[in-house]
Amino acid sequence: MLMKEYRICMPLTVEEYRIGQLYMISKHCCEQSDGGEGVEVVRNEPDMHPEHGAGQLTEKRIYLSSKLPSWAKAFVPRIFYVTEKAWNFYPYTITEYSASFIPKFSIRIETRFEDNNGNNDRVFGDTPTPAENVSFLDILSDPIPEKHYKESEDLSRWRSSKTNRGPLEIGWKDHHKPIMCSYKRVHCSFEVYGFQTRTEDFVHRSIKDILLVAHRQAVAWLDEWHGLSLDEVREYEGKMQEKTNSKVKSGQCNTVPQVPSRPGFFRSFSVTDEQSLKKRVMTTAASSASSVPHVTGRHNSTPE
């Protein structure tokens, strides 16, 4: 199991971000959903926890087949999704990810929000995370994938007319007021010998990119959500969830393959060790090769 703690500061207060988080997640999910992939909201309802009290429970399906590296695509179904369950007891949240197709895969994220610049090593109330496992992410200067860059979300150029904040400058975390930190402790496990390290590293790289993009957007969209009440942002959330679900489902209907699907065992088998996983990959490759006409010539390949 690989564990890391991410700390992401924003020029907001924790109370402000109660609204900003809901707005950002709803809009971000809608933007990232299209062509049968993205986020489908299965349920979103009030929840009562014996330790954390009243909160909100959401369950989502994240369809991401095209975003997987080539080595992973070899052993997952054509339409592949990860189930996300999140318990929001703001300012503390728990998020868990699983895939029924891969029972030994799991991600658990604990998040706590505090009004500081990321200097609380005991934010989760137990043994501090080892320093080598703590990563500070800077929403101003850390690089993000080029496909996600938008000038309107570049915080070195951003300006909030409602709050008179921005643009951010190098070293902003040392002096900016207000400031808050999103502490995220991530546990990732993929207990399949031979694939564990590669998969866990890929997951953490992906999480890092998502965290940077999402927190940048929460700040860049400040003027869109600042001043909204909780009821107003919940209404917005409901409308965006309907729109997002429609985009995902309509895309899946439009991309139904007209060729025979992969062998039926992909729908239900459980991968528990390296030998069985490699056997599935080799079987799929052989099956695919037998159905494709032989073409002479050299084919280039790009390592993932």
C-alpha atoms as a printed R data frame, in Angstrom:
    type eleno elety resid chain resno       x       y       z
1   ATOM     1    CA   MET     A     1   0.000   0.000   0.000
2   ATOM     2    CA   LEU     A     2   1.251   3.457  -0.953
3   ATOM     3    CA   MET     A     3   0.406   6.404   1.292
4   ATOM     4    CA   LYS     A     4   0.941  10.090   0.601
5   ATOM     5    CA   GLU     A     5  -0.336  13.305   2.127
6   ATOM     6    CA   TYR     A     6  -1.054  16.249  -0.140
7   ATOM     7    CA   ARG     A     7  -1.405  19.812   1.113
8   ATOM     8    CA   ILE     A     8  -2.990  22.392  -1.195
9   ATOM     9    CA   CYS     A     9  -3.380  26.002  -0.083
10  ATOM    10    CA   MET     A    10  -5.974  28.419  -1.486
11  ATOM    11    CA   PRO     A    11  -6.631  32.161  -0.948
12  ATOM    12    CA   LEU     A    12  -9.976  31.386   0.700
13  ATOM    13    CA   THR     A    13 -11.441  30.718   4.125
14  ATOM    14    CA   VAL     A    14 -12.709  27.300   5.176
15  ATOM    15    CA   GLU     A    15 -16.194  28.763   5.577
16  ATOM    16    CA   GLU     A    16 -16.120  30.173   2.034
17  ATOM    17    CA   TYR     A    17 -14.927  26.884   0.614
18  ATOM    18    CA   ARG     A    18 -17.960  25.067   2.049
19  ATOM    19    CA   ILE     A    19 -19.834  26.618  -0.895
20  ATOM    20    CA   GLY     A    20 -16.902  26.730  -3.312
21  ATOM    21    CA   GLN     A    21 -16.189  23.024  -3.011
22  ATOM    22    CA   LEU     A    22 -19.739  22.016  -3.936
23  ATOM    23    CA   TYR     A    23 -19.818  24.442  -6.864
24  ATOM    24    CA   MET     A    24 -16.404  23.419  -8.166
25  ATOM    25    CA   ILE     A    25 -17.057  19.676  -8.000
26  ATOM    26    CA   SER     A    26 -20.366  20.002  -9.845
27  ATOM    27    CA   LYS     A    27 -18.991  22.197 -12.629
28  ATOM    28    CA   HIS     A    28 -15.697  20.292 -12.907
29  ATOM    29    CA   CYS     A    29 -17.482  16.931 -13.271
30  ATOM    30    CA   CYS     A    30 -19.730  18.326 -15.981
31  ATOM    31    CA   GLU     A    31 -16.783  19.788 -17.892
32  ATOM    32    CA   GLN     A    32 -14.870  16.506 -17.736
33  ATOM    33    CA   SER     A    33 -17.821  14.382 -18.896
34  ATOM    34    CA   ASP     A    34 -18.477  13.734 -22.562
35  ATOM    35    CA   GLY     A    35 -18.588  10.972 -25.132
36  ATOM    36    CA   GLY     A    36 -19.728   8.301 -22.685
37  ATOM    37    CA   GLU     A    37 -17.002   9.040 -20.147
38  ATOM    38    CA   GLY     A    38 -16.922  11.173 -17.047
39  ATOM    39    CA   VAL     A    39 -18.899  11.160 -13.811
40  ATOM    40    CA   GLU     A    40 -22.369   9.691 -13.309
41  ATOM    41    CA   VAL     A    41 -24.022  10.576  -9.982
42  ATOM    42    CA   VAL     A    42 -25.844   7.529  -8.607
43  ATOM    43    CA   ARG     A    43 -27.038   9.059  -5.333
44  ATOM    44    CA   ASN     A    44 -26.633  12.226  -3.315
45  ATOM    45    CA   GLU     A    45 -28.416  12.230   0.031
46  ATOM    46    CA   PRO     A    46 -28.146  13.360   3.675
47  ATOM    47    CA   ASP     A    47 -26.287  10.998   5.985
48  ATOM    48    CA   MET     A    48 -25.794  10.643   9.732
49  ATOM    49    CA   HIS     A    49 -22.522   9.243  11.046
50  ATOM    50    CA   PRO     A    50 -22.147   8.056  14.677
51  ATOM    51    CA   GLU     A    51 -18.790   9.827  15.048
52  ATOM    52    CA   HIS     A    52 -18.881  12.747  12.602
53  ATOM    53    CA   GLY     A    53 -22.561  13.675  12.816
54  ATOM    54    CA   ALA     A    54 -24.723  15.013   9.995
55  ATOM    55    CA   GLY     A    55 -23.267  15.028   6.513
56  ATOM    56    CA   GLN     A    56 -23.880  14.211   2.868
57  ATOM    57    CA   LEU     A    57 -23.307  10.876   1.148
58  ATOM    58    CA   THR     A    58 -22.649  10.726  -2.584
59  ATOM    59    CA   GLU     A    59 -22.019   7.740  -4.814
60  ATOM    60    CA   LYS     A    60 -20.648   8.191  -8.327
61  ATOM    61    CA   ARG     A    61 -19.442   6.091 -11.222
62  ATOM    62    CA   ILE     A    62 -16.372   7.461 -12.950
63  ATOM    63    CA   TYR     A    63 -16.015   6.163 -16.509
64  ATOM    64    CA   LEU     A    64 -12.412   6.517 -17.641
65  ATOM    65    CA   SER     A    65 -11.455   3.794 -20.117
66  ATOM    66    CA   SER     A    66  -9.742   6.180 -22.545
67  ATOM    67    CA   LYS     A    67  -7.678   7.754 -19.752
68  ATOM    68    CA   LEU     A    68  -5.968   4.501 -18.792
69  ATOM    69    CA   PRO     A    69  -2.399   3.766 -19.928
70  ATOM    70    CA   SER     A    70  -2.040   1.118 -22.632
71  ATOM    71    CA   TRP     A    71  -0.711  -1.534 -20.251
72  ATOM    72    CA   ALA     A    72  -3.892  -1.239 -18.143
73  ATOM    73    CA   LYS     A    73  -6.316  -1.245 -21.074
74  ATOM    74    CA   ALA     A    74  -5.219  -4.778 -21.905
75  ATOM    75    CA   PHE     A    75  -7.084  -6.296 -18.955
76  ATOM    76    CA   VAL     A    76 -10.107  -4.064 -18.290
77  ATOM    77    CA   PRO     A    77 -13.551  -4.113 -19.931
78  ATOM    78    CA   ARG     A    78 -14.283  -1.818 -22.877
79  ATOM    79    CA   ILE     A    79 -16.592   0.251 -20.650
80  ATOM    80    CA   PHE     A    80 -14.778   0.548 -17.338
81  ATOM    81    CA   TYR     A    81 -15.705   2.600 -14.305
82  ATOM    82    CA   VAL     A    82 -14.546   3.191 -10.766
83  ATOM    83    CA   THR     A    83 -17.092   3.591  -7.973
84  ATOM    84    CA   GLU     A    84 -16.625   6.609  -5.710
85  ATOM    85    CA   LYS     A    85 -18.341   6.892  -2.335
86  ATOM    86    CA   ALA     A    86 -17.854  10.129  -0.427
87  ATOM    87    CA   TRP     A    87 -19.009  11.185   3.027
88  ATOM    88    CA   ASN     A    88 -18.909  14.947   3.455
89  ATOM    89    CA   PHE     A    89 -18.839  15.992   7.116
90  ATOM    90    CA   TYR     A    90 -17.366  19.373   6.323
91  ATOM    91    CA   PRO     A    91 -14.664  20.363   7.171
92  ATOM    92    CA   TYR     A    92 -13.791  16.649   7.233
93  ATOM    93    CA   THR     A    93 -14.508  14.254   4.354
94  ATOM    94    CA   ILE     A    94 -13.879  10.608   3.528
95  ATOM    95    CA   THR     A    95 -13.717   9.377  -0.066
96  ATOM    96    CA   GLU     A    96 -13.315   5.770  -1.154
97  ATOM    97    CA   TYR     A    97 -12.762   4.345  -4.638
98  ATOM    98    CA   SER     A    98 -13.197   0.745  -5.713
99  ATOM    99    CA   ALA     A    99 -13.664  -1.335  -8.858
100 ATOM   100    CA   SER     A   100 -15.698  -4.544  -8.629
101 ATOM   101    CA   PHE     A   101 -13.751  -5.802 -11.629
102 ATOM   102    CA   ILE     A   102 -10.509  -5.561  -9.620
103 ATOM   103    CA   PRO     A   103 -11.349  -6.526  -5.999
104 ATOM   104    CA   LYS     A   104  -7.815  -5.928  -4.703
105 ATOM   105    CA   PHE     A   105  -7.804  -2.296  -5.841
106 ATOM   106    CA   SER     A   106  -8.784   0.475  -3.428
107 ATOM   107    CA   ILE     A   107  -8.175   4.152  -2.754
108 ATOM   108    CA   ARG     A   108  -9.108   5.927   0.461
109 ATOM   109    CA   ILE     A   109  -8.760   9.690   0.870
110 ATOM   110    CA   GLU     A   110  -9.225  11.527   4.154
111 ATOM   111    CA   THR     A   111  -9.531  15.291   3.797
112 ATOM   112    CA   ARG     A   112  -9.502  18.012   6.402
113 ATOM   113    CA   PHE     A   113  -9.730  21.757   5.755
114 ATOM   114    CA   GLU     A   114  -8.105  24.298   8.072
115 ATOM   115    CA   ASP     A   115  -7.489  28.046   8.045
116 ATOM   116    CA   ASN     A   116  -3.682  27.927   7.829
117 ATOM   117    CA   ASN     A   117  -0.937  27.586   5.225
118 ATOM   118    CA   GLY     A   118  -0.368  23.853   5.596
119 ATOM   119    CA   ASN     A   119   1.767  23.908   8.746
120 ATOM   120    CA   ASN     A   120  -0.277  21.475  10.863
121 ATOM   121    CA   ASP     A   121   1.548  18.127  10.920
122 ATOM   122    CA   ARG     A   122  -1.055  16.557  13.222
123 ATOM   123    CA   VAL     A   123  -4.122  17.634  11.290
124 ATOM   124    CA   PHE     A   124  -5.581  14.116  11.331
125 ATOM   125    CA   GLY     A   125  -5.115  13.727  15.075
126 ATOM   126    CA   ASP     A   126  -2.792  10.733  14.976
127 ATOM   127    CA   THR     A   127   0.837  10.032  14.116
128 ATOM   128    CA   PRO     A   128   2.141  12.688  11.705
129 ATOM   129    CA   THR     A   129   2.726  11.583   8.135
130 ATOM   130    CA   PRO     A   130   6.466  11.014   7.501
131 ATOM   131    CA   ALA     A   131   7.983  14.107   5.892
132 ATOM   132    CA   GLU     A   132   9.085  12.163   2.811
133 ATOM   133    CA   ASN     A   133   5.435  11.260   2.150
134 ATOM   134    CA   VAL     A   134   4.144  14.848   2.391
135 ATOM   135    CA   SER     A   135   3.779  16.795  -0.844
136 ATOM   136    CA   PHE     A   136   2.898  20.505  -0.998
137 ATOM   137    CA   LEU     A   137   1.056  21.346  -4.218
138 ATOM   138    CA   ASP     A   138   1.148  24.952  -5.430
139 ATOM   139    CA   ILE     A   139  -1.914  25.972  -7.450
140 ATOM   140    CA   LEU     A   140   0.048  28.925  -8.843
141 ATOM   141    CA   SER     A   141   3.315  27.446 -10.077
142 ATOM   142    CA   ASP     A   142   3.085  23.638 -10.217
143 ATOM   143    CA   PRO     A   143   2.682  22.354 -13.788
144 ATOM   144    CA   ILE     A   144  -0.579  20.798 -14.951
145 ATOM   145    CA   PRO     A   145  -1.273  18.738 -18.099
146 ATOM   146    CA   GLU     A   146  -1.313  21.061 -21.105
147 ATOM   147    CA   LYS     A   147  -4.784  19.910 -22.135
148 ATOM   148    CA   HIS     A   148  -6.182  21.320 -18.866
149 ATOM   149    CA   TYR     A   149  -4.592  24.756 -19.118
150 ATOM   150    CA   LYS     A   150  -6.936  27.723 -19.570
151 ATOM   151    CA   GLU     A   151  -5.830  31.329 -19.435
152 ATOM   152    CA   SER     A   152  -8.953  32.185 -17.429
153 ATOM   153    CA   GLU     A   153  -7.789  29.711 -14.754
154 ATOM   154    CA   ASP     A   154  -4.184  30.940 -14.683
155 ATOM   155    CA   LEU     A   155  -3.921  32.334 -11.159
156 ATOM   156    CA   SER     A   156  -0.969  34.554 -12.078
157 ATOM   157    CA   ARG     A   157  -3.477  36.499 -14.222
158 ATOM   158    CA   TRP     A   158  -6.627  35.913 -12.196
159 ATOM   159    CA   ARG     A   159  -8.503  38.688 -10.450
160 ATOM   160    CA   SER     A   160 -11.657  38.442  -8.315
161 ATOM   161    CA   SER     A   161 -13.830  41.537  -8.645
162 ATOM   162    CA   LYS     A   162 -16.121  40.435  -5.805
163 ATOM   163    CA   THR     A   163 -13.381  39.907  -3.218
164 ATOM   164    CA   ASN     A   164 -10.551  42.033  -4.642
165 ATOM   165    CA   ARG     A   165  -8.171  39.055  -4.524
166 ATOM   166    CA   GLY     A   166  -5.515  38.133  -7.051
167 ATOM   167    CA   PRO     A   167  -3.452  37.787  -9.027
168 ATOM   168    CA   LEU     A   168  -1.263  35.438  -7.001
169 ATOM   169    CA   GLU     A   169   2.499  35.933  -6.896
170 ATOM   170    CA   ILE     A   170   5.413  33.626  -6.120
171 ATOM   171    CA   GLY     A   171   5.570  33.105  -2.355
172 ATOM   172    CA   TRP     A   172   1.900  34.037  -1.887
173 ATOM   173    CA   LYS     A   173   1.364  31.287   0.709
174 ATOM   174    CA   ASP     A   174   3.722  33.038   3.139
175 ATOM   175    CA   HIS     A   175   1.713  36.242   3.459
176 ATOM   176    CA   HIS     A   176  -1.701  36.031   1.777
177 ATOM   177    CA   LYS     A   177  -4.816  36.641   3.863
178 ATOM   178    CA   PRO     A   178  -7.127  34.805   3.887
179 ATOM   179    CA   ILE     A   179  -5.513  31.427   3.381
180 ATOM   180    CA   MET     A   180  -6.673  27.883   3.969
181 ATOM   181    CA   CYS     A   181  -5.236  24.437   3.364
182 ATOM   182    CA   SER     A   182  -6.796  21.280   2.007
183 ATOM   183    CA   TYR     A   183  -5.030  18.360   3.695
184 ATOM   184    CA   LYS     A   184  -5.519  15.057   1.867
185 ATOM   185    CA   ARG     A   185  -4.144  11.758   3.110
186 ATOM   186    CA   VAL     A   186  -4.298   9.185   0.313
187 ATOM   187    CA   HIS     A   187  -3.953   5.425   0.721
188 ATOM   188    CA   CYS     A   188  -3.723   3.479  -2.535
189 ATOM   189    CA   SER     A   189  -3.594  -0.303  -2.743
190 ATOM   190    CA   PHE     A   190  -3.423  -2.674  -5.721
191 ATOM   191    CA   GLU     A   191  -2.384  -6.052  -4.367
192 ATOM   192    CA   VAL     A   192  -1.464  -7.853  -7.570
193 ATOM   193    CA   TYR     A   193   2.150  -8.949  -7.644
194 ATOM   194    CA   GLY     A   194   4.036  -7.563 -10.609
195 ATOM   195    CA   PHE     A   195   1.594  -4.709 -11.233
196 ATOM   196    CA   GLN     A   196   1.321  -3.132  -7.781
197 ATOM   197    CA   THR     A   197   4.060  -0.486  -7.960
198 ATOM   198    CA   ARG     A   198   3.251   0.611 -11.506
199 ATOM   199    CA   THR     A   199  -0.472   0.945 -10.748
200 ATOM   200    CA   GLU     A   200  -0.043   2.752  -7.426
201 ATOM   201    CA   ASP     A   201   2.426   5.222  -8.963
202 ATOM   202    CA   PHE     A   202   0.047   5.881 -11.868
203 ATOM   203    CA   VAL     A   203  -2.842   6.507  -9.459
204 ATOM   204    CA   HIS     A   204  -0.868   9.001  -7.385
205 ATOM   205    CA   ARG     A   205   0.313  10.894 -10.473
206 ATOM   206    CA   SER     A   206  -3.283  11.095 -11.651
207 ATOM   207    CA   ILE     A   207  -4.532  12.242  -8.242
208 ATOM   208    CA   LYS     A   208  -1.885  14.960  -8.135
209 ATOM   209    CA   ASP     A   209  -2.996  16.322 -11.524
210 ATOM   210    CA   ILE     A   210  -6.673  16.224 -10.538
211 ATOM   211    CA   LEU     A   211  -6.035  18.014  -7.239
212 ATOM   212    CA   LEU     A   212  -4.063  20.789  -8.918
213 ATOM   213    CA   VAL     A   213  -6.645  21.384 -11.643
214 ATOM   214    CA   ALA     A   214  -9.662  21.229  -9.320
215 ATOM   215    CA   HIS     A   215  -8.252  23.563  -6.663
216 ATOM   216    CA   ARG     A   216  -7.122  26.055  -9.319
217 ATOM   217    CA   GLN     A   217 -10.657  26.045 -10.678
218 ATOM   218    CA   ALA     A   218 -12.221  26.550  -7.253
219 ATOM   219    CA   VAL     A   219 -10.226  29.779  -6.938
220 ATOM   220    CA   ALA     A   220 -10.567  30.903 -10.564
221 ATOM   221    CA   TRP     A   221 -14.359  30.500 -10.361
222 ATOM   222    CA   LEU     A   222 -14.601  32.446  -7.092
223 ATOM   223    CA   ASP     A   223 -16.787  35.210  -8.543
224 ATOM   224    CA   GLU     A   224 -19.235  32.604  -9.847
225 ATOM   225    CA   TRP     A   225 -19.974  31.039  -6.457
226 ATOM   226    CA   HIS     A   226 -19.041  33.664  -3.860
227 ATOM   227    CA   GLY     A   227 -22.148  34.883  -2.046
228 ATOM   228    CA   LEU     A   228 -24.308  31.854  -2.855
229 ATOM   229    CA   SER     A   229 -26.233  30.278   0.014
230 ATOM   230    CA   LEU     A   230 -26.038  26.554   0.764
231 ATOM   231    CA   ASP     A   231 -29.549  26.074  -0.642
232 ATOM   232    CA   GLU     A   232 -28.604  27.924  -3.828
233 ATOM   233    CA   VAL     A   233 -25.460  25.889  -4.415
234 ATOM   234    CA   ARG     A   234 -27.361  22.652  -3.720
235 ATOM   235    CA   GLU     A   235 -29.901  23.681  -6.361
236 ATOM   236    CA   TYR     A   236 -27.055  24.349  -8.796
237 ATOM   237    CA   GLU     A   237 -25.523  20.999  -7.861
238 ATOM   238    CA   GLY     A   238 -28.755  19.167  -8.677
239 ATOM   239    CA   LYS     A   239 -29.085  20.806 -12.091
240 ATOM   240    CA   MET     A   240 -25.463  20.096 -12.984
241 ATOM   241    CA   GLN     A   241 -25.762  16.466 -11.908
242 ATOM   242    CA   GLU     A   242 -28.705  15.978 -14.279
243 ATOM   243    CA   LYS     A   243 -26.746  17.598 -17.106
244 ATOM   244    CA   THR     A   244 -23.629  15.550 -16.359
245 ATOM   245    CA   ASN     A   245 -25.507  12.244 -16.160
246 ATOM   246    CA   SER     A   246 -27.188  13.022 -19.469
247 ATOM   247    CA   LYS     A   247 -23.816  13.690 -21.147
248 ATOM   248    CA   VAL     A   248 -22.369  10.419 -19.883
249 ATOM   249    CA   LYS     A   249 -25.367   8.236 -20.737
250 ATOM   250    CA   SER     A   250 -26.002   9.737 -24.167
251 ATOM   251    CA   GLY     A   251 -22.356   9.252 -25.066
252 ATOM   252    CA   GLN     A   252 -22.476   5.593 -24.054
253 ATOM   253    CA   CYS     A   253 -25.565   5.037 -26.208
254 ATOM   254    CA   ASN     A   254 -23.850   6.666 -29.174
255 ATOM   255    CA   THR     A   255 -20.693   4.592 -28.840
256 ATOM   256    CA   VAL     A   256 -22.155   1.099 -28.533
257 ATOM   257    CA   PRO     A   257 -19.738  -1.092 -30.517
258 ATOM   258    CA   GLN     A   258 -21.076  -2.888 -33.598
259 ATOM   259    CA   VAL     A   259 -18.476  -5.633 -33.392
260 ATOM   260    CA   PRO     A   260 -18.365  -8.680 -31.101
261 ATOM   261    CA   SER     A   261 -17.460  -7.768 -27.536
262 ATOM   262    CA   ARG     A   262 -14.504  -9.116 -25.646
263 ATOM   263    CA   PRO     A   263 -14.767 -12.619 -24.155
264 ATOM   264    CA   GLY     A   264 -17.417 -12.950 -21.462
265 ATOM   265    CA   PHE     A   265 -14.978 -13.616 -18.655
266 ATOM   266    CA   PHE     A   266 -14.075  -9.926 -18.603
267 ATOM   267    CA   ARG     A   267 -17.446  -9.165 -17.087
268 ATOM   268    CA   SER     A   268 -17.026 -11.074 -13.876
269 ATOM   269    CA   PHE     A   269 -13.601 -12.540 -13.239
270 ATOM   270    CA   SER     A   270 -11.534 -11.534 -10.233
271 ATOM   271    CA   VAL     A   271  -7.821 -10.881 -10.525
272 ATOM   272    CA   THR     A   272  -5.877 -12.034  -7.475
273 ATOM   273    CA   ASP     A   273  -2.325 -12.659  -8.598
274 ATOM   274    CA   GLU     A   274   0.205 -11.885 -11.298
275 ATOM   275    CA   GLN     A   275  -0.122 -15.249 -13.060
276 ATOM   276    CA   SER     A   276  -3.890 -15.011 -13.575
277 ATOM   277    CA   LEU     A   277  -3.655 -11.359 -14.612
278 ATOM   278    CA   LYS     A   278  -0.954 -12.045 -17.217
279 ATOM   279    CA   LYS     A   279  -2.948 -15.020 -18.480
280 ATOM   280    CA   ARG     A   280  -5.948 -12.760 -19.089
281 ATOM   281    CA   VAL     A   281  -3.790 -10.224 -20.938
282 ATOM   282    CA   MET     A   282  -2.205 -12.890 -23.152
283 ATOM   283    CA   THR     A   283  -5.590 -14.485 -23.898
284 ATOM   284    CA   THR     A   284  -7.049 -11.130 -24.913
285 ATOM   285    CA   ALA     A   285  -4.048 -10.281 -27.088
286 ATOM   286    CA   ALA     A   286  -4.195 -13.650 -28.845
287 ATOM   287    CA   SER     A   287  -7.939 -13.328 -29.402
288 ATOM   288    CA   SER     A   288  -7.548  -9.844 -30.827
289 ATOM   289    CA   ALA     A   289  -4.651 -10.841 -33.081
290 ATOM   290    CA   SER     A   290  -6.546 -13.782 -34.566
291 ATOM   291    CA   SER     A   291  -9.365 -11.509 -35.716
292 ATOM   292    CA   VAL     A   292  -7.145  -8.902 -37.410
293 ATOM   293    CA   PRO     A   293  -5.746  -9.448 -40.935
294 ATOM   294    CA   HIS     A   294  -1.969  -9.685 -41.063
295 ATOM   295    CA   VAL     A   295  -0.302  -6.558 -42.409
296 ATOM   296    CA   THR     A   296   3.369  -6.506 -43.246
297 ATOM   297    CA   GLY     A   297   5.409  -3.520 -42.245
298 ATOM   298    CA   ARG     A   298   6.747  -1.861 -39.151
299 ATOM   299    CA   HIS     A   299   4.494  -0.317 -36.534
300 ATOM   300    CA   ASN     A   300   5.667   2.341 -34.130
301 ATOM   301    CA   SER     A   301   4.644   2.138 -30.489
302 ATOM   302    CA   THR     A   302   4.802   4.706 -27.766
303 ATOM   303    CA   PRO     A   303   5.608   3.528 -24.234
304 ATOM   304    CA   GLU     A   304   3.277   4.773 -21.512
